[in-house]
Amino acid sequence: MRQSLGRDEDFSAFVVARSGRLVHLARMLCGDAGLAEDLVQTALEKAYLRWDRIEMGDPFGYVRQAVVNQHLSWLRRRLWREQPSGGAAELDLDFNRSVADPADGVERRLVLHAALGTLTRRERTVIVLRYVEDLTEVQTAVVLGVAVGTIKSAHSRAMQKLRVVPELSTYYVGGKT
């Protein structure tokens, strides 16, 4: 019984420390705040069941992988193309950056959300893992279970699409910050 309390306390501490970052990752992947929370909740449920085995390794990496897997499973299951309703104001690649005018921050996140919406699910996932989670190409390939070349080509195609969005370059390439 005492060992179970330690496990629960360790898991609770992990959730408190890392859930914000996990929800942010999920929001960037799916573009919907409610769905993001559901994805993270499901991933945390699975992690809790295996906590004794994963806490000694890289628990954040394990749960991050579970969030990505949940997101990809959700994409495969849905029968029609849904458009996220709201939550775009919460999207931001650099969520620690402060914005002088809050309206400018909302506009910037809306532009980013629209630009990410033009990408395929693989391209969006690669961009989010590379730039939000700051993973290398190799780490991204491991998370997605694909070859590094697949990551490179998806990244290249995504960047070509994002470079032609004039509003995006205004906010993220030497324009407004």
N, C-alpha and C positions, 0 to 999 in steps of 0.2 A: 504494500500500500504506500509506503514512504517513497519508494522508487517511482511510483506513478505520479505522486505529487511533484517530484523533481522534474519529471518529464513534462507535466502540464505547465509548470512554471517556466521551464526552458522554452517550450513552444510558445507560450504566451508572450514571453520577452521577445522572441523572434518576430512574432506577428506585430507587436507594438513597434518594433524598430524598423521593420522592412515592408509593412503592408502599404504604406503610402507610395513607396517607389514601385511596388508591384502593380498597384492600381493605376499609377501613371503610365506604366508600360502597357498595361492592358487597354487603357484609353487610347493611347497612340496607335495600338494595333487595330482596334475595332471602331474607334470614333464615337462610341456611345458609353456614357458614364455608367448607366445602369447595367449594361451588359458587361462592362469592364469589371465591376464589382462582383458580378456573378461568376465570371471567369476566375477571378482571384479566389473567391470563396471556395469554388470547386477544387482548385489547385491546392489550397490550404487544407481542405478536408482530406485529400489524398496524401498530402505530406504528413499530416498528423498520424495517420494510420501507419506510416513507415518511419516516424520520427526517430525511433531508437537507432535505426540503421543509417539515416542520412545526416543526423546532427553532427556526427564526427567528421564528415566530409565537407562538402560545400552546400549547406542547406539553401542559401539564396540561389545558387546556380540550379539546384534541383527544382525549386519552386518556380523560378523563372522559366525553366524548360517546361514545367507543367502548365504554366500560363500560356506559353506559346502553343503547346500541344492542344490545350483546350480551345484556344482561338481557332486554330486550323481545323479542329474537329467540328466546331460550330459552323465554320464556313462551308465545310463539306456537307453538312446535314441540311442546311437551309435550302428550301426548294425554290425560292424566288429571291430576287435581288432586293434587299431591304436598304433603305436610306436611313442613316442615323437621324434621329429627331432631337436636336439639341445637344448640349454637351460640347459643342465646338469651342466655346469660350474657354474650356478647360484644357484644350490641346496647346502644347507649346514644346518645342524641342529643347529649349533652355529654360526649364521651369524655375530656376533660381534667379534669373535675371529680373531686375526691377524695371518697371516701365513708368516714366514720369507721368504720362497721361493714361489713365486706365482705359479710356475709349480706344486709344491707339493699340493697347495690348489686346483688346477684344478683336479689333479689326485684323491685327497681325495673326491671331490664332484662327480666325475665320478664313483668311487667305491660306494659311498652312493646311487647315482641314480640307479646303476645297482642292488644293494641290495634291494632297495625299489621296484624295478620293479618285484622282485620275489614274492612279497606279493599280496594277493587278495585285491580288492578295500576296503573292510571293514578293513582288517588288516593294510593296509597303512594309511587309514584315522585315525584309532585308534592311531597308532604310531605317526603320525604327530600332532594330537591334544594333545596327552600326552606329547611329548617331545619338540615340537616346540612351541605350545601354552601353555605348562605347566599346562594342565588341570588335575584335579583329575579323578579317575575312574567314580565317580558320575557325575561330570560336563560333561565328555565325553559322558556318557550315555544319559544325558539330551540333549546335542547337536545333537546326532544321533537318539534320540527317541527310544532307546532300553533299555533293562534291564542291570543292572550293571554286572550281570553274563555273558552276551553276550560280554561286553567290556573286562572282565577278560579273557574269553576264547580266544577271538580274539587277545588280547595282548600276551597271553601265546604262541599261535601258531606263531604269528609274531616273537616273540623273539627267539623261537626255530629255525626258518628259518634264522634269522639274525646271530645267534651265530655260525652257521656252515659256514659262509662266511669268509674265512681266511683273505682276504684283508681288510675287514671291521674291524676285531679285531685288525689288525695292526695299523689302524688309530684312532680308537675310544676306545681301551681298553689298555691303558698303552704303546702303541706304539708311532708312530709319532703324533705330535699335530699341 
